[in-house]
Amino acid sequence: MAWNEPGGGNQHDPWSGGGRNGDKKGGGGNGGGNGGPPDLDEALKKFQDKLNGMLGNGRKRRGGAGRNGGNGGSTNAFALPGIIGVILVAIWAASGFYLVDQSERGVVLRFGKYNDIVGPGLHWNPPIIDDVREVNVTKVRSLSQTKSMLTQDENIVEVQMSVQYQVSNPRDFLLNVRAPEISLENAMDSALRHEVGSADMNDILTSGRELLASNVKSRLQSYLDNYGVGLTLQTINVESTSAPAAVQDSFDDVIKAREDRQRTINQALAYENSILPEAQGQAQRIIEEAEGYKESVVAKSQGEANRFTSLLTEYQKAPEIIRERMYLETMGEVLGKTNKVLVDVENGNSLMYLPLDKLANKSSAAAEDSSGMSRSELDRVSRQASDALSRSQSTDSSNSIRREGR
């Protein structure tokens, strides 16, 4: 039979478990007498009964239900909010756990005020009370900008510069400055303009770029330290420096002319370095030759002076002999250089003419080749022999033979 069969007092509600009990009590509680769906209040009441049973209030409720049914209802009304509160507290406590990465640091703010800095690992802070902001302190960040600036000599240059930096103080990075990157960009612009305004355009365009980067780095770091931004500069690179686009062609011509000038100077220096050692060597050789000539002339002069002194000594001993010998030597030197031949014809001897001069030259050349000595050496040997002979004659004879000198 169906549960809602007409005329039957034995109707059972399939959504409720107590249709029979409801019939015994006069059809109250679950609407079985009315034949409708189960009541929502009854379902909530059953759920509260189960919760009270879990909390230990089920026995009290069953014991006092006959005497004071109102107390059980009041207890069930306060139990549900308590359970919900416990659940909310558990969820709140569980949401306070967080993990800080190895490359990050956590800045703890309690009610908006700085409290502490936590390192890598698992941490817990009360939610809503504490606010933890994580900052990466190992990442190398970069910033670049291109600006047109006025130099010391009143020229305009365009400078493109890039900077790399890291967060060194998470607290200062988060709390001291509202926008650290914007502050860094403004400070970089100020430091770069100060250094460019203190230098000439030629230095910035050519050899002064490294010095410019070094000066900007030291000045910019001092600005950041004074501001308390919490950033540390790693490197600063001056990527390019150029003149304005309107005059770039003229500046290229000037730079090309300067390079040509430097190339010509280098070529001249190379030529100087190649010629100067050779000239210095030639000069040293001439000096040494002059020194050698000087020594030879001095030695020859001293030899001639010594010879004259020795000849004077011998002349004082035998003037006639020395005079005759000197006459003969002089005539031999004078006549030895001429090609004339003297022939004695007074005796009436008929002689066939021969090329005596040629024969004399050949005989002298052969004598020089055979002996290995020159004519001057032969003359010197003959003089020494005659000197020895004259000395022996002067010592042997007490009276010298006087002859008329010519």
C-alpha positions in Angstrom: 0.0 0.0 0.0 1.2 3.5 -0.8 2.3 5.7 2.1 -0.3 8.3 1.3 -3.2 5.9 0.8 -6.5 7.7 1.4 -8.5 6.8 4.5 -5.6 5.1 6.1 -4.4 6.2 9.5 -1.3 4.2 9.0 0.5 6.7 6.7 4.3 6.8 6.8 6.5 9.7 5.7 9.5 8.4 3.8 11.5 11.6 4.6 11.2 11.2 8.3 12.2 8.3 10.4 9.5 8.5 13.0 6.1 8.3 11.2 4.8 5.7 13.6 5.9 7.6 16.7 4.2 10.7 15.3 1.0 8.7 15.0 1.2 7.7 18.6 1.7 11.2 19.7 -1.2 12.5 17.8 0.4 13.2 14.4 2.8 16.0 15.5 6.4 16.8 14.7 6.9 15.8 11.1 3.7 16.7 9.4 2.7 13.1 9.0 -0.8 13.8 9.9 -0.9 16.5 7.2 0.7 14.3 4.5 3.4 16.9 3.6 7.2 17.0 3.3 9.4 17.0 6.5 9.7 20.3 8.3 13.1 22.3 8.0 13.0 23.2 11.7 12.8 19.6 12.6 15.8 18.7 10.4 17.8 21.5 12.1 16.7 20.3 15.5 17.9 16.8 14.7 21.3 18.2 13.6 21.6 20.1 16.9 20.7 17.0 18.8 23.6 15.2 17.2 26.0 18.0 17.9 24.8 18.0 21.6 25.4 14.3 21.7 28.9 14.9 20.5 29.5 17.6 23.1 28.1 15.4 26.0 24.8 17.3 26.4 22.6 14.6 25.0 22.1 12.8 28.4 21.2 16.1 30.1 18.7 16.8 27.4 17.1 13.4 27.6 17.0 13.5 31.4 15.4 16.9 31.7 13.1 16.7 28.7 10.1 15.6 30.7 10.4 18.3 33.3 11.8 21.4 31.5 11.8 21.1 27.7 12.8 24.8 27.4 16.3 24.4 28.9 17.3 21.8 26.3 16.4 24.2 23.5 18.4 27.0 25.0 21.5 24.8 25.3 21.2 23.7 21.7 20.9 27.3 20.6 24.3 28.3 22.2 26.2 25.2 21.2 26.1 25.8 17.4 27.7 29.2 17.4 30.5 27.9 19.7 31.3 25.1 17.3 31.3 27.5 14.4 33.6 29.8 16.4 36.0 26.9 17.1 36.1 26.0 13.5 36.8 29.6 12.5 39.6 29.9 15.0 41.1 26.7 13.7 40.9 28.0 10.1 42.4 31.4 11.3 45.3 29.6 13.0 46.0 27.3 10.0 46.1 30.3 7.7 49.0 31.8 9.7 51.6 29.3 8.3 53.7 30.5 5.4 57.0 29.5 3.7 59.8 31.9 2.8 62.0 30.9 -0.2 65.7 30.7 0.1 66.3 33.8 -2.1 63.8 35.9 -0.1 63.4 37.6 3.2 60.1 38.2 5.0 59.4 41.7 6.5 56.8 41.3 9.3 54.4 44.2 9.9 52.3 44.1 13.1 49.3 46.3 12.7 51.1 48.1 9.9 54.3 48.8 12.0 57.6 47.1 11.4 58.2 44.2 13.7 60.9 41.8 12.4 62.7 40.2 9.4 62.4 36.4 9.0 64.7 34.2 7.0 64.1 31.3 4.7 61.9 28.4 6.0 58.5 27.7 7.5 57.1 30.4 9.8 53.8 31.2 11.6 52.4 34.6 12.3 48.9 35.5 13.4 46.8 36.5 10.4 45.2 39.9 10.2 47.4 41.0 13.1 50.7 40.4 11.2 51.3 41.2 7.6 54.3 39.4 6.0 55.8 40.9 2.8 58.4 38.8 1.0 61.3 40.5 -0.8 63.8 38.9 -3.1 67.3 39.8 -2.0 69.4 37.7 -4.5 67.9 38.8 -7.8 70.0 41.2 -9.8 67.7 43.9 -11.2 68.6 46.2 -14.0 67.6 49.7 -15.1 68.6 51.6 -18.2 67.9 55.1 -19.5 69.0 57.4 -22.4 69.3 61.2 -21.7 70.5 64.3 -23.6 72.8 66.4 -21.4 74.9 69.5 -21.5 78.6 69.2 -21.1 81.1 71.6 -19.5 82.1 73.1 -22.9 78.4 73.8 -23.7 77.8 70.9 -26.1 74.9 68.4 -26.0 75.5 64.7 -25.9 73.3 61.7 -25.6 74.3 59.1 -23.0 72.8 55.7 -22.7 73.6 54.0 -19.4 72.5 50.8 -17.6 72.7 49.9 -14.0 72.5 46.6 -12.2 71.5 46.5 -8.5 70.3 44.2 -5.6 68.2 44.7 -2.5 70.5 44.9 0.5 68.0 46.0 3.2 64.5 44.6 2.8 63.1 46.9 5.5 64.4 50.1 3.9 63.3 48.9 0.5 59.7 48.4 1.6 59.2 51.1 4.2 61.5 54.1 3.7 60.6 54.9 0.1 57.3 54.6 -1.7 58.7 53.6 -5.1 62.4 52.5 -4.9 62.8 52.0 -8.6 61.5 55.5 -9.4 63.8 56.9 -6.8 66.7 55.0 -8.3 65.9 56.3 -11.7 65.7 59.9 -10.5 69.0 59.6 -8.5 70.7 58.1 -11.5 69.6 60.9 -13.7 70.9 63.5 -11.2 74.3 61.8 -10.8 74.8 61.3 -14.5 73.9 65.0 -15.3 76.3 66.2 -12.6 79.2 64.1 -14.0 78.5 64.9 -17.6 78.2 68.6 -16.8 81.7 68.5 -15.2 83.5 67.0 -18.3 84.2 68.0 -21.9 82.4 66.5 -24.8 85.5 65.0 -26.4 86.4 63.1 -23.2 82.9 61.7 -23.0 82.8 60.6 -26.6 86.3 59.1 -26.6 88.4 58.0 -23.7 86.5 59.3 -20.7 83.6 56.8 -20.7 85.2 54.4 -18.1 86.0 57.3 -15.8 82.4 58.6 -16.3 80.9 55.2 -15.3 83.1 55.0 -12.2 82.3 58.5 -11.0 78.5 58.0 -11.6 78.6 54.7 -9.6 80.2 56.3 -6.5 78.0 59.3 -6.6 74.8 57.3 -7.2 75.6 54.9 -4.3 76.0 57.9 -2.0 72.6 59.2 -3.1 70.9 55.9 -2.4 72.6 55.6 1.0 71.4 59.1 2.0 67.9 58.3 0.8 67.8 54.9 2.7 66.4 53.1 -0.3 68.1 49.8 0.7 69.7 49.1 -2.7 73.3 48.2 -3.5 74.8 48.9 -7.0 76.6 46.0 -8.7 77.8 47.5 -12.0 77.2 50.6 -14.1 77.8 50.5 -17.9 78.0 53.5 -20.2 76.7 51.7 -23.3 76.9 54.5 -25.8 77.7 58.2 -26.0 77.0 60.2 -29.1 76.2 63.7 -30.4 72.7 64.7 -31.3 71.3 63.3 -34.5 71.2 66.7 -36.2 75.0 67.1 -36.1 76.0 63.4 -36.0 77.5 63.5 -39.5 79.7 66.5 -38.7 80.9 64.8 -35.5 81.7 61.7 -37.5 83.9 63.8 -39.8 85.7 65.4 -36.9 86.3 62.0 -35.3 87.6 60.6 -38.6 90.0 63.6 -39.0 91.2 63.1 -35.5 91.8 59.4 -36.2 93.7 60.3 -39.4 95.8 62.8 -37.5 96.7 60.2 -34.8 97.5 57.6 -37.5 99.9 60.0 -39.2 101.5 60.8 -35.9 102.0 57.0 -35.3 103.5 56.6 -38.7 105.9 59.4 -38.1 106.9 58.0 -34.7 107.5 54.6 -36.3 109.7 56.2 -39.0 111.6 58.1 -36.3 112.1 54.9 -34.3 113.5 53.1 -37.4 115.8 56.0 -38.5 117.1 57.3 -35.2 119.0 54.1 -34.1 120.7 53.9 -37.5 121.7 57.6 -37.3 123.0 57.1 -33.8 125.0 54.1 -34.9 126.6 56.1 -37.8 127.4 58.9 -35.4 129.0 56.6 -33.0 131.0 55.0 -35.8 132.2 58.4 -37.0 133.2 59.3 -33.4 135.1 56.1 -33.0 136.9 56.6 -36.3 137.8 60.1 -35.3 139.1 58.8 -32.0 141.2 56.2 -33.9 142.5 58.8 -36.3 143.4 61.1 -33.4 145.3 58.3 -31.7 147.1 57.4 -34.9 148.1 60.9 -35.7 149.3 61.5 -32.1 151.2 58.3 -32.1 152.8 59.1 -35.5 153.7 62.6 -34.4 155.2 61.2 -31.2 157.2 58.7 -33.3 158.4 61.4 -35.7 159.4 63.6 -32.7 161.2 60.7 -31.1 162.9 59.9 -34.5 164.0 63.6 -34.9 165.3 63.6 -31.4 167.4 60.4 -32.0 168.5 61.8 -35.3 169.6 65.0 -33.7 171.6 63.1 -31.2 173.4 61.2 -34.0 173.8 64.4 -36.0 175.6 66.1 -33.2 178.0 63.1 -33.1 178.7 63.0 -36.9 177.2 66.0 -38.8 178.8 65.3 -42.2 177.7 61.7 -42.4 174.2 62.4 -41.3 173.9 65.3 -43.7 175.1 63.1 -46.6 172.7 60.3 -45.7 169.8 62.7 -45.4 170.6 64.1 -48.8 170.7 60.7 -50.4 167.5 59.6 -48.8 165.7 62.8 -49.9 166.9 62.5 -53.5 165.9 58.8 -53.4 162.4 59.7 -52.3 162.1 62.5 -54.9 163.5 60.7 -57.9 161.9 57.4 -57.0 158.5 58.8 -57.8 159.4 60.1 -61.4 159.4 58.1 -64.6 162.6 59.7 -66.0 165.6 57.6 -66.5 169.2 59.1 -66.5 171.7 57.5 -68.7 175.5 58.3 -68.6 176.7 59.0 -72.2 179.8 60.9 -71.5 181.9 57.7 -71.5 181.0 57.1 -75.1 179.3 53.8 -74.5 176.7 52.9 -77.0 173.7 51.4 -75.2 170.4 50.2 -76.8 167.5 52.1 -75.3 165.3 50.0 -73.2 162.0 50.9 -71.3 163.9 51.2 -68.1 161.1 53.0 -66.3 158.7 50.1 -67.0 161.2 47.6 -65.9 161.9 49.6 -62.8 158.2 49.7 -61.9 157.8 46.0 -62.6 160.9 45.2 -60.5 159.6 47.3 -57.6 156.2 45.7 -57.8 157.7 42.2 -57.8 159.9 43.1 -54.9 156.9 44.3 -52.9 155.0 41.1 -53.8 157.9 38.9 -52.9 158.8 40.6 -49.7 155.3 41.5 -48.6 156.4 45.0 -47.7 155.6 48.4 -49.2 158.2 50.8 -50.6 158.0 53.0 -47.4 158.8 49.9 -45.3 161.8 49.1 -47.5 163.0 52.7 -47.2 162.6 52.5 -43.4 164.7 49.3 -43.3 167.3 50.8 -45.5 167.5 53.8 -43.3 168.0 51.7 -40.2 170.8 49.8 -42.0 172.5 53.0 -43.0 172.2 54.4 -39.5 173.9 51.3 -38.1 176.6 51.5 -40.7 177.2 55.2 -40.0 177.5 54.6 -36.3 180.0 51.8 -36.8 182.1 54.0 -39.1 182.0 57.0 -36.7 183.3 54.8 -33.9 186.1 53.2 -35.8 187.6 56.3 -37.4 188.6 59.1 -35.1 188.7 61.6 -38.0 185.7 61.8 -40.3 186.0 62.5 -44.0 184.7 65.9 -44.8 182.8 66.3 -47.9 181.2 69.3 -49.4 177.5 69.2 -49.1 175.3 70.0 -51.9 
